[in-house]
Amino acid sequence: MKTFESYSRFLSWVIALLLSALAAGCGGGGFAGTSSGVAGTIPGAPAGAVVPGPTSCTVATGPTIPTVNSSDPTSFNQLVTTSTNGVAGGGKSITATFSLAMDPATINATTFTLTPLGGAVLVPASVSYNASTKVATLTTSSALTANSSYTAVVTQGATSAAGTTIACAFAWNFNTTATVTTGLAPVNLGLVATFGSAATAGVTNTGTAPNTTINGDIVLDPVAGATCNSVAVDAAGGFGLCAGFPPTINGTVISPLFNLGVTSTAIKNDLLAAYLSITPPAGPPAAGSLGGATNMPAGTTLGEPTGSALVQGDNYFVAGVYQSVTSILITGDLTLDAQGNPDAVFIFQSSSTVGTAAGAASPAAHTRILLVNGAKASNVYWQAGTSATLGTFTEFHGNILAAASITMQTGASSCGRLLAGAFTAGAFVFDSNVVSVPGNASAAASCQ
């Protein structure tokens, strides 16, 4: 009941905040504040809910007018940790990402603030700006208070490098929770660690542009599965002719026809061992060794549209093991929160398929796995009891270990290994995709 009352008060506060912003003519989640240039209160909020407001709100938009594109923690997040791992003094780092390069001199403790509900603006340990990423970071001098509400604000005092004021002040709210820790160990991938893809029934690459790119090695096994578009791969570590359309690979194709001292069979055996290590003791399709998962509702559908409130077990997960006794289908944004622990491990077990809904190219809606507060794709694992399919234009993070096949539809990408055929014959189907082993030299710097 206490949790429900706290959440209800928080929702009332958020609704009032949004109504205030709309009344002032500022869209996109910004807080208009007051026109007098003094601190503005949120109408209808509990006493003491004070947010520093700008002197005015510009509603004009355009490519030369900066905005805040995203924040971390995300707005409405109910499960924010009180500190960020590795920050001196146990402080918490809050970030805002801008659409344009900003004037660093205007990103400071006056233009970027953090305020607890009913309290005074906090004096931060530092406020900094990274020109290469366009990210402003406010770091508190000590840990935040657990189970408390906070409002972060970037005011119109922040200007672009060209001197243009941001379109509207941007405010977002979040609630802290007690710090959650996990002792879950990383999955031992053994010899398969450098491999971006695996298949035991061959590879199919659809002949459409842009060509598929794989940043990592490929393992194909057995001999009958060492094919690309039904043509045998070469004996030199490449895809061979591939019926005229071999994928681009920043790595080596290991098969019974070519190896570098370690056979494809040995690599495949390590893939099976890794698969079983994250499979529940009751299977499927074989008995594994990882039990004790948090059960998710049958017919599991995860994710919500961009901007939705974060709900644990739906579109928000902290580190741990989660099991669906049927399938897992992700249909929108799904946030994985490491809560400041860069070693946090996430494992999702599906007794059947793992899939993502089809979408459209950015900026249109499509399925996304979002990693926050130190979460890394290299520490996220999806175990598919049968096969996996990534829908069109999916932005996927994490390693899929599938008993059978993996299919990537047009434009889907993955920062994470996609390993098919772990337990039975499994093909891999590409169609204008990018697959990267986290940390690979050819992968995006953000793919870790």
TIBALO-903923 format. One record per residue (C-alpha): x, y, z. Coordinates in nm, 3 decimals. Example, Ala and Ser with C-alpha at 12.3 -4.5 7.8 and 13.67 -1.06 7.14 Angstrom:
! residues 2
((1.230, -0.450, 0.780)),
((1.367, -0.106, 0.714)),
! end
This chain:
! residues 448
((0.000, 0.000, 0.000)),
((0.285, 0.237, 0.083)),
((0.441, 0.171, -0.258)),
((0.107, 0.234, -0.431)),
((0.052, 0.562, -0.244)),
((0.405, 0.679, -0.328)),
((0.355, 0.588, -0.692)),
((0.015, 0.765, -0.699)),
((0.165, 1.083, -0.556)),
((0.444, 1.062, -0.811)),
((0.195, 1.024, -1.098)),
((-0.004, 1.324, -0.976)),
((0.317, 1.525, -0.968)),
((0.412, 1.412, -1.320)),
((0.066, 1.486, -1.461)),
((0.073, 1.833, -1.308)),
((0.419, 1.890, -1.452)),
((0.306, 1.792, -1.802)),
((-0.005, 2.010, -1.781)),
((0.215, 2.301, -1.675)),
((0.443, 2.246, -1.974)),
((0.153, 2.221, -2.218)),
((-0.010, 2.533, -2.084)),
((0.305, 2.726, -2.155)),
((0.316, 2.599, -2.512)),
((0.625, 2.385, -2.482)),
((0.610, 2.033, -2.620)),
((0.837, 1.733, -2.603)),
((0.852, 1.690, -2.227)),
((1.004, 2.024, -2.138)),
((0.902, 2.228, -1.835)),
((0.811, 2.584, -1.919)),
((0.852, 2.723, -1.571)),
((0.733, 3.074, -1.487)),
((0.762, 3.393, -1.688)),
((0.894, 3.592, -1.393)),
((1.232, 3.419, -1.386)),
((1.193, 3.296, -1.027)),
((1.151, 2.942, -0.904)),
((0.826, 2.792, -1.030)),
((0.607, 2.547, -0.839)),
((0.436, 2.257, -1.009)),
((0.059, 2.321, -0.991)),
((-0.115, 2.056, -0.784)),
((0.208, 1.906, -0.653)),
((0.277, 1.847, -0.283)),
((0.403, 2.144, -0.087)),
((0.770, 2.207, -0.151)),
((0.779, 2.057, -0.502)),
((0.978, 2.345, -0.646)),
((1.145, 2.345, -0.985)),
((1.374, 2.629, -1.098)),
((1.205, 2.781, -1.403)),
((1.351, 2.976, -1.695)),
((1.261, 3.337, -1.769)),
((1.078, 3.241, -2.089)),
((1.005, 2.950, -2.318)),
((1.079, 2.957, -2.688)),
((0.845, 2.729, -2.883)),
((1.026, 2.766, -3.217)),
((1.192, 2.454, -3.351)),
((1.441, 2.386, -3.622)),
((1.779, 2.228, -3.699)),
((1.970, 2.517, -3.541)),
((1.772, 2.525, -3.215)),
((1.910, 2.280, -2.955)),
((1.693, 2.046, -2.751)),
((1.752, 1.776, -2.491)),
((1.705, 1.447, -2.674)),
((1.739, 1.203, -2.385)),
((1.829, 1.168, -2.021)),
((1.971, 0.912, -1.780)),
((1.794, 0.829, -1.556)),
((1.498, 0.831, -1.791)),
((1.192, 1.037, -1.711)),
((0.935, 0.867, -1.483)),
((1.188, 0.600, -1.382)),
((1.072, 0.455, -1.050)),
((1.377, 0.238, -0.979)),
((1.685, 0.461, -0.987)),
((1.982, 0.369, -0.773)),
((2.110, 0.622, -0.521)),
((2.469, 0.625, -0.647)),
((2.673, 0.550, -0.957)),
((2.940, 0.285, -0.936)),
((3.289, 0.432, -0.928)),
((3.188, 0.792, -0.853)),
((3.392, 0.953, -0.576)),
((3.205, 1.006, -0.252)),
((2.930, 0.768, -0.357)),
((2.766, 1.035, -0.570)),
((2.512, 0.991, -0.848)),
((2.565, 1.097, -1.211)),
((2.271, 1.245, -1.404)),
((2.308, 1.305, -1.778)),
((2.132, 1.501, -2.052)),
((2.210, 1.447, -2.420)),
((2.165, 1.745, -2.655)),
((2.068, 1.749, -3.021)),
((2.343, 1.998, -3.108)),
((2.692, 2.087, -2.989)),
((2.661, 2.316, -2.688)),
((2.868, 2.603, -2.547)),
((3.048, 2.435, -2.252)),
((3.057, 2.765, -2.063)),
((2.675, 2.757, -2.042)),
((2.657, 2.405, -1.898)),
((2.704, 2.458, -1.526)),
((2.544, 2.425, -1.183)),
((2.306, 2.712, -1.265)),
((2.172, 2.575, -1.592)),
((2.171, 2.205, -1.494)),
((2.016, 2.137, -1.153)),
((1.884, 1.853, -0.939)),
((1.623, 1.906, -0.667)),
((1.468, 1.659, -0.421)),
((1.092, 1.680, -0.375)),
((1.026, 1.936, -0.101)),
((1.393, 2.030, -0.069)),
((1.646, 2.281, -0.197)),
((1.849, 2.258, -0.514)),
((2.147, 2.030, -0.451)),
((2.500, 2.167, -0.477)),
((2.671, 1.921, -0.714)),
((3.025, 1.797, -0.698)),
((3.057, 1.885, -1.065)),
((2.873, 1.969, -1.386)),
((3.059, 1.888, -1.706)),
((3.003, 1.871, -2.081)),
((3.150, 1.624, -2.332)),
((3.169, 1.790, -2.673)),
((3.221, 1.465, -2.865)),
((2.903, 1.301, -2.731)),
((2.700, 1.620, -2.663)),
((2.635, 1.487, -2.312)),
((2.611, 1.705, -2.000)),
((2.676, 1.529, -1.668)),
((2.573, 1.647, -1.323)),
((2.742, 1.449, -1.046)),
((2.618, 1.484, -0.691)),
((2.860, 1.515, -0.399)),
((2.704, 1.220, -0.217)),
((2.450, 0.945, -0.265)),
((2.086, 1.036, -0.318)),
((1.829, 0.945, -0.055)),
((1.665, 0.606, -0.108)),
((1.294, 0.591, -0.194)),
((1.278, 0.962, -0.276)),
((1.162, 1.175, -0.571)),
((1.391, 1.407, -0.767)),
((1.354, 1.658, -1.050)),
((1.639, 1.742, -1.289)),
((1.620, 2.057, -1.502)),
((1.822, 2.200, -1.789)),
((1.723, 2.565, -1.815)),
((1.724, 2.801, -2.111)),
((2.052, 2.939, -1.989)),
((2.211, 2.653, -2.184)),
((2.298, 2.760, -2.537)),
((2.441, 2.593, -2.844)),
((2.797, 2.649, -2.962)),
((2.649, 2.899, -3.207)),
((2.485, 3.090, -2.920)),
((2.125, 2.970, -2.971)),
((1.914, 2.913, -2.660)),
((1.753, 2.569, -2.620)),
((1.394, 2.557, -2.741)),
((1.250, 2.495, -2.397)),
((1.380, 2.420, -2.053)),
((1.374, 2.044, -2.007)),
((1.271, 1.881, -1.678)),
((1.238, 1.516, -1.587)),
((1.147, 1.328, -1.272)),
((1.252, 1.000, -1.118)),
((1.225, 0.804, -0.794)),
((1.517, 0.636, -0.621)),
((1.505, 0.289, -0.475)),
((1.727, 0.084, -0.248)),
((2.041, -0.034, -0.425)),
((2.006, -0.383, -0.569)),
((2.312, -0.601, -0.609)),
((2.360, -0.934, -0.781)),
((2.625, -1.198, -0.756)),
((2.538, -1.356, -1.092)),
((2.858, -1.457, -1.270)),
((2.927, -1.386, -1.639)),
((2.850, -1.670, -1.879)),
((3.159, -1.866, -1.986)),
((3.148, -1.863, -2.367)),
((3.480, -2.039, -2.404)),
((3.606, -2.065, -2.761)),
((3.291, -1.904, -2.903)),
((3.360, -1.566, -2.737)),
((3.500, -1.401, -3.052)),
((3.222, -1.525, -3.279)),
((2.950, -1.290, -3.398)),
((2.745, -1.568, -3.552)),
((2.720, -1.945, -3.555)),
((2.516, -2.188, -3.764)),
((2.491, -2.564, -3.800)),
((2.266, -2.561, -4.109)),
((2.433, -2.297, -4.323)),
((2.401, -1.923, -4.378)),
((2.160, -1.741, -4.610)),
((2.231, -1.378, -4.702)),
((1.956, -1.195, -4.891)),
((2.095, -1.001, -5.185)),
((1.975, -0.653, -5.096)),
((2.168, -0.335, -5.019)),
((2.322, -0.236, -4.790)),
((2.507, -0.563, -4.758)),
((2.512, -0.743, -4.424)),
((2.821, -0.672, -4.210)),
((2.952, -0.902, -3.938)),
((3.204, -0.761, -3.691)),
((3.345, -1.082, -3.550)),
((3.422, -1.436, -3.652)),
((3.175, -1.692, -3.792)),
((3.164, -2.063, -3.714)),
((2.987, -2.310, -3.944)),
((2.961, -2.679, -3.855)),
((2.940, -2.962, -3.966)),
((3.061, -3.000, -4.327)),
((2.702, -3.007, -4.455)),
((2.640, -2.676, -4.280)),
((2.948, -2.499, -4.414)),
((2.749, -2.318, -4.682)),
((2.651, -1.961, -4.774)),
((2.345, -1.927, -4.996)),
((2.370, -2.305, -5.049)),
((2.726, -2.277, -5.186)),
((3.019, -2.425, -4.992)),
((3.236, -2.165, -4.816)),
((3.600, -2.136, -4.917)),
((3.899, -2.299, -4.751)),
((4.065, -1.965, -4.677)),
((3.852, -1.823, -4.394)),
((3.590, -1.646, -4.606)),
((3.235, -1.700, -4.729)),
((3.345, -1.802, -5.075)),
((3.119, -1.738, -5.376)),
((2.796, -1.737, -5.170)),
((2.593, -1.735, -5.495)),
((2.726, -1.386, -5.569)),
((2.639, -1.215, -5.241)),
((2.872, -1.296, -4.949)),
((2.825, -1.090, -4.631)),
((3.100, -0.844, -4.539)),
((3.300, -0.989, -4.251)),
((3.554, -0.828, -4.023)),
((3.674, -1.163, -3.900)),
((3.724, -1.520, -4.013)),
((3.487, -1.798, -4.122)),
((3.583, -2.114, -3.932)),
((3.444, -2.439, -4.072)),
((3.548, -2.800, -4.133)),
((3.713, -2.657, -4.447)),
((3.929, -2.401, -4.261)),
((4.052, -2.335, -3.908)),
((4.329, -2.152, -3.728)),
((4.432, -2.438, -3.504)),
((4.096, -2.478, -3.331)),
((3.834, -2.682, -3.512)),
((3.475, -2.579, -3.575)),
((3.364, -2.886, -3.379)),
((3.551, -2.769, -3.067)),
((3.396, -2.423, -3.098)),
((3.051, -2.577, -3.147)),
((3.101, -2.788, -2.832)),
((3.175, -2.473, -2.629)),
((2.860, -2.314, -2.773)),
((2.655, -2.609, -2.650)),
((2.817, -2.589, -2.306)),
((2.741, -2.215, -2.282)),
((2.383, -2.276, -2.396)),
((2.326, -2.543, -2.132)),
((2.482, -2.321, -1.863)),
((2.198, -2.069, -1.905)),
((1.922, -2.330, -1.958)),
((1.690, -2.415, -1.666)),
((1.733, -2.762, -1.510)),
((1.400, -2.868, -1.662)),
((1.503, -2.762, -2.014)),
((1.412, -2.704, -2.290)),
((1.518, -2.861, -2.513)),
((1.772, -3.014, -2.277)),
((1.832, -3.005, -1.904)),
((2.058, -2.719, -1.810)),
((2.207, -2.592, -1.488)),
((2.068, -2.243, -1.427)),
((1.763, -2.246, -1.201)),
((1.604, -1.998, -0.962)),
((1.480, -1.757, -1.228)),
((1.204, -1.503, -1.175)),
((0.904, -1.636, -1.366)),
((0.736, -1.415, -1.624)),
((0.372, -1.460, -1.734)),
((0.309, -1.724, -2.000)),
((0.306, -1.593, -2.354)),
((0.548, -1.326, -2.243)),
((0.526, -0.995, -2.430)),
((0.774, -0.729, -2.318)),
((0.839, -0.366, -2.405)),
((0.629, -0.053, -2.442)),
((0.618, 0.244, -2.684)),
((0.896, 0.502, -2.651)),
((0.829, 0.740, -2.362)),
((0.614, 0.499, -2.159)),
((0.652, 0.481, -1.783)),
((0.900, 0.213, -1.676)),
((0.739, -0.094, -1.520)),
((0.947, -0.372, -1.366)),
((0.885, -0.702, -1.543)),
((0.734, -0.536, -1.850)),
((0.966, -0.280, -2.011)),
((1.221, -0.247, -1.730)),
((1.455, -0.506, -1.576)),
((1.742, -0.498, -1.329)),
((2.015, -0.763, -1.327)),
((1.902, -1.119, -1.268)),
((1.761, -1.433, -1.431)),
((1.412, -1.425, -1.585)),
((1.219, -1.718, -1.731)),
((0.923, -1.753, -1.967)),
((0.780, -2.105, -1.989)),
((0.653, -2.022, -2.338)),
((0.800, -1.758, -2.571)),
((0.941, -1.406, -2.535)),
((0.829, -1.136, -2.779)),
((0.959, -0.779, -2.744)),
((0.729, -0.521, -2.904)),
((0.874, -0.180, -2.810)),
((1.142, -0.024, -2.591)),
((1.288, -0.254, -2.326)),
((1.524, -0.097, -2.069)),
((1.792, -0.297, -1.887)),
((1.931, -0.111, -1.585)),
((2.267, -0.214, -1.436)),
((2.209, 0.030, -1.148)),
((2.568, 0.151, -1.163)),
((2.724, -0.197, -1.167)),
((2.926, -0.246, -1.489)),
((2.943, -0.620, -1.417)),
((2.565, -0.666, -1.389)),
((2.445, -0.979, -1.573)),
((2.100, -1.021, -1.730)),
((1.977, -1.364, -1.846)),
((1.641, -1.426, -2.015)),
((1.532, -1.789, -2.058)),
((1.262, -1.875, -2.312)),
((1.121, -2.225, -2.334)),
((1.034, -2.154, -2.695)),
((1.117, -1.860, -2.923)),
((1.278, -1.522, -2.870)),
((1.154, -1.252, -3.106)),
((1.112, -0.881, -3.164)),
((0.828, -0.705, -3.343)),
((0.883, -0.560, -3.689)),
((0.926, -0.184, -3.715)),
((1.042, 0.088, -3.951)),
((1.367, 0.277, -3.997)),
((1.445, 0.567, -3.762)),
((1.291, 0.803, -3.674)),
((0.987, 0.576, -3.705)),
((0.904, 0.331, -3.428)),
((1.089, 0.000, -3.399)),
((1.190, -0.242, -3.125)),
((1.487, -0.135, -2.910)),
((1.683, -0.286, -2.623)),
((1.808, 0.011, -2.418)),
((2.101, -0.023, -2.177)),
((2.131, 0.228, -1.891)),
((2.340, 0.294, -1.581)),
((2.637, 0.085, -1.689)),
((2.457, -0.208, -1.854)),
((2.661, -0.376, -2.128)),
((2.549, -0.590, -2.421)),
((2.831, -0.831, -2.340)),
((2.659, -0.912, -2.010)),
((2.310, -0.972, -2.153)),
((2.206, -1.323, -2.262)),
((1.889, -1.448, -2.433)),
((1.840, -1.824, -2.435)),
((1.592, -1.948, -2.699)),
((1.456, -2.300, -2.648)),
((1.388, -2.316, -3.020)),
((1.460, -2.031, -3.264)),
((1.493, -1.651, -3.262)),
((1.378, -1.380, -3.502)),
((1.471, -1.011, -3.493)),
((1.204, -0.806, -3.669)),
((1.273, -0.535, -3.925)),
((1.491, -0.247, -3.803)),
((1.521, -0.385, -3.450)),
((1.805, -0.233, -3.243)),
((1.907, -0.533, -3.035)),
((2.155, -0.560, -2.748)),
((2.270, -0.884, -2.598)),
((2.383, -1.233, -2.693)),
((2.127, -1.480, -2.831)),
((2.202, -1.848, -2.784)),
((1.937, -2.037, -2.982)),
((1.884, -2.413, -2.986)),
((1.791, -2.391, -3.355)),
((1.784, -2.110, -3.614)),
((1.820, -1.730, -3.597)),
((1.664, -1.496, -3.854)),
((1.738, -1.125, -3.890)),
((1.480, -0.937, -4.093)),
((1.561, -0.631, -4.307)),
((1.760, -0.360, -4.130)),
((1.781, -0.530, -3.790)),
((2.108, -0.485, -3.600)),
((2.263, -0.648, -3.297)),
((2.534, -0.542, -3.057)),
((2.579, -0.893, -2.930)),
((2.659, -1.241, -3.056)),
((2.384, -1.427, -3.240)),
((2.464, -1.798, -3.205)),
((2.234, -2.045, -3.380)),
((2.236, -2.424, -3.372)),
((2.348, -2.462, -3.012)),
((2.149, -2.783, -2.964)),
((2.012, -2.891, -3.300)),
((2.042, -2.805, -3.670)),
((2.014, -2.427, -3.695)),
((2.051, -2.194, -3.992)),
((2.130, -1.823, -3.988)),
((1.939, -1.587, -4.219)),
((2.065, -1.232, -4.288)),
((1.901, -0.941, -4.474)),
((2.088, -0.607, -4.472)),
((2.197, -0.643, -4.111)),
((2.485, -0.553, -3.879)),
((2.602, -0.799, -3.614)),
((2.885, -0.705, -3.377)),
((3.072, -0.888, -3.105)),
((3.078, -0.640, -2.813)),
((3.420, -0.477, -2.798)),
((3.518, -0.582, -3.151)),
((3.761, -0.334, -3.308)),
((3.529, -0.282, -3.607)),
((3.214, -0.237, -3.399)),
((3.073, 0.096, -3.286)),
((3.254, 0.233, -2.980)),
((2.926, 0.216, -2.785)),
((2.897, -0.160, -2.847)),
((3.049, -0.305, -2.529)),
! end
